[in-house]
Amino acid sequence: LIVCYCIFVARNFLILDDIQEKASQYANLTNYSYQTKGTTNEYTSDISCSKNNDISRLDISFHLNAGKERSLITYSNKSTKEGISAFPIEKTAIISNSEEMALSEAMFPFQLALQGDYIKWYSLTALIYSEEYNGKDCYVIQDGPDSKKWVEKDTGLVLKVQTGDMITEVVNVEIDTVDEIYKPDLTGYEITEQE
């Protein structure tokens, strides 16, 4: 039994080490964009994230099953220390003097690049198997009964995550293609300024 467990851990470690090495190429990205779609029992979401050096923008929209919608745009410019959180449906916005807004640095598909050696702890308990997803050869890392990640074998990109009833899927990823990121148009918004 102990020998079987050691083989299980060694296999997991080799797989995780390989995909993390491939994912590490994304650790210091300064120009990228991606889109995701999420679904739960209560809502669906569409997220679009773009970054070009010091400027980043995240657009989120939620479509609740009850028929309501929510949306948020965050914009961050580290050089000018400008941060904007805009709520298009409510026509309200918060402008702050902030070097960075955490939501704008989401990096969903590149998350294995950010986890460092922590990902290798999955070697001890995760069930890892192969599965095709959207025509791509993936490892599925299952670290609980309702917790799975689909990771592309060739790139280390996370393409899908399931946590409980929430499923998030990457729709598109582009690297080094973002030219300009626009501030949200706040015409007609009620604006609050924060220090």
Residue pairs with C-beta under 8 A, 6 or more apart in sequence:
9 123
9 124
11 128
12 122
12 123
12 124
12 126
12 128
13 120
13 123
15 128
15 139
16 119
16 120
16 122
16 123
16 128
16 141
17 120
19 112
19 139
19 151
19 153
19 156
20 112
20 113
20 115
20 119
20 120
20 156
21 156
22 154
22 155
22 156
23 110
23 112
23 113
23 151
23 155
23 156
23 157
24 113
24 156
25 113
25 156
26 32
26 107
26 109
26 110
26 113
26 156
26 157
26 175
27 110
27 113
27 114
29 51
29 107
29 110
29 175
30 51
30 52
30 53
31 51
31 52
31 53
31 175
31 176
31 177
31 178
32 49
32 50
32 51
32 110
32 173
32 174
32 175
32 176
32 178
33 48
33 49
33 50
33 51
33 172
33 173
33 174
33 177
33 178
34 48
34 49
34 108
34 109
34 170
34 171
34 172
34 173
34 174
35 46
35 47
35 48
35 49
35 170
35 171
35 172
36 45
36 46
36 47
36 108
36 109
36 168
36 169
36 170
36 171
37 44
37 45
37 46
37 47
37 168
37 169
37 171
38 44
38 45
38 46
38 47
38 166
38 167
38 168
38 169
39 45
39 166
39 167
40 165
40 166
40 167
41 65
41 165
42 64
42 65
43 62
43 63
43 64
43 65
44 62
44 63
45 60
45 61
45 62
45 63
45 168
46 59
46 60
46 61
46 63
47 58
47 59
47 60
47 106
47 108
48 58
48 59
49 56
49 57
49 58
49 59
49 104
49 106
49 107
49 108
50 56
50 57
50 178
50 181
51 57
51 104
51 105
51 178
51 181
52 178
52 179
52 180
52 181
54 77
54 78
54 79
55 75
55 76
55 77
55 78
55 79
55 181
56 75
56 76
56 101
56 104
56 105
56 181
57 73
57 74
57 75
57 76
57 104
57 181
57 182
57 184
58 72
58 73
58 74
58 103
58 104
58 106
59 71
59 72
59 73
60 71
60 72
60 73
61 69
61 70
61 71
62 69
62 70
62 71
63 69
64 70
69 89
70 89
71 87
71 88
71 89
72 85
72 86
72 87
72 103
73 84
73 85
73 86
73 87
73 88
73 184
74 83
74 84
74 85
74 86
74 101
74 103
74 104
75 82
75 83
75 84
75 86
75 101
75 104
75 181
75 183
75 184
76 82
76 83
76 84
76 98
76 100
76 101
76 104
77 83
78 99
78 100
81 97
81 98
81 99
82 95
82 96
82 97
82 98
83 95
83 96
83 97
83 98
83 100
83 101
84 93
84 94
84 95
84 96
84 183
84 184
84 186
85 93
85 94
85 96
85 101
86 92
86 93
86 184
86 186
86 189
87 93
88 184
91 188
91 189
91 190
92 189
92 190
92 191
92 192
93 184
93 186
93 189
93 190
93 191
93 192
94 191
94 192
94 193
94 194
95 191
95 192
95 193
95 194
96 193
96 194
96 195
97 194
97 195
107 113
107 114
108 158
108 161
108 168
108 170
109 157
109 158
109 159
109 170
109 173
110 157
110 158
111 158
112 119
112 151
112 156
112 158
113 156
122 128
122 141
122 143
125 143
126 141
126 142
126 143
127 141
127 142
127 143
128 139
128 140
128 141
128 142
129 139
129 140
129 142
130 137
130 138
130 139
130 140
130 153
131 138
131 139
131 140
131 150
132 138
133 150
133 159
133 160
134 159
136 152
136 153
136 154
136 159
137 152
137 153
137 154
138 150
138 151
138 152
138 153
138 159
139 150
139 151
139 153
140 148
140 149
140 150
140 151
141 148
141 149
141 151
142 148
143 149
146 162
146 163
146 164
146 165
147 162
147 163
147 164
148 160
148 161
148 162
149 158
149 160
149 161
150 158
150 159
150 160
150 161
151 157
151 158
151 159
152 159
157 170
157 173
158 170
159 169
159 170
160 167
160 168
160 169
160 170
161 167
161 168
162 168
